[in-house]
Amino acid sequence: KKYRDAELVDRLMKKMIWQGQSEEQVIDSLGKPLDIDQKVLKTKTKEVWKYHKTGKGRYSLRVTLENGEVVGWDKK
């Protein structure tokens, strides 16, 4: 009910990540991150959300957000 776009809902249900995705959509898709690294710069806020812990300080998925939008991710 939260989202009206059927394609968007389908992407969220498939746990997909895409550029421009909002923080809220990432949480709806993947859940809350296990850890967050945050850097506040002059013109933007950069966060790396970490998922799927594989060891001490190791995560198989890192999602990078700038100003609350996904700009990239690293999946191992």
DAFEN-V597110 format. One record per residue. OMEGA is omega in whole degrees, 0 to 359 (none if undefined). D_FIRST is the distance of its C-alpha to the first C-alpha in whole Angstrom. Layout:
omega:OMEGA d_first:D_FIRST
omega:OMEGA d_first:D_FIRST
This chain:
omega:183 d_first:0
omega:181 d_first:4
omega:181 d_first:6
omega:183 d_first:7
omega:183 d_first:10
omega:180 d_first:10
omega:178 d_first:13
omega:179 d_first:12
omega:179 d_first:10
omega:180 d_first:13
omega:179 d_first:15
omega:181 d_first:13
omega:179 d_first:13
omega:180 d_first:17
omega:180 d_first:18
omega:175 d_first:19
omega:176 d_first:20
omega:179 d_first:21
omega:180 d_first:23
omega:179 d_first:21
omega:181 d_first:18
omega:177 d_first:17
omega:182 d_first:18
omega:179 d_first:14
omega:178 d_first:14
omega:179 d_first:17
omega:179 d_first:16
omega:182 d_first:13
omega:189 d_first:15
omega:186 d_first:18
omega:180 d_first:18
omega:180 d_first:20
omega:177 d_first:23
omega:181 d_first:27
omega:178 d_first:29
omega:170 d_first:28
omega:183 d_first:31
omega:174 d_first:31
omega:177 d_first:34
omega:181 d_first:34
omega:181 d_first:36
omega:188 d_first:37
omega:182 d_first:35
omega:173 d_first:32
omega:181 d_first:30
omega:178 d_first:30
omega:173 d_first:28
omega:179 d_first:28
omega:185 d_first:26
omega:181 d_first:27
omega:173 d_first:26
omega:181 d_first:28
omega:180 d_first:31
omega:181 d_first:34
omega:180 d_first:37
omega:180 d_first:38
omega:181 d_first:37
omega:180 d_first:35
omega:182 d_first:32
omega:178 d_first:31
omega:176 d_first:28
omega:180 d_first:28
omega:181 d_first:26
omega:179 d_first:27
omega:172 d_first:25
omega:181 d_first:27
omega:174 d_first:26
omega:178 d_first:22
omega:179 d_first:22
omega:176 d_first:23
omega:178 d_first:26
omega:179 d_first:27
omega:180 d_first:28
omega:181 d_first:30
omega:182 d_first:30
omega:none d_first:33
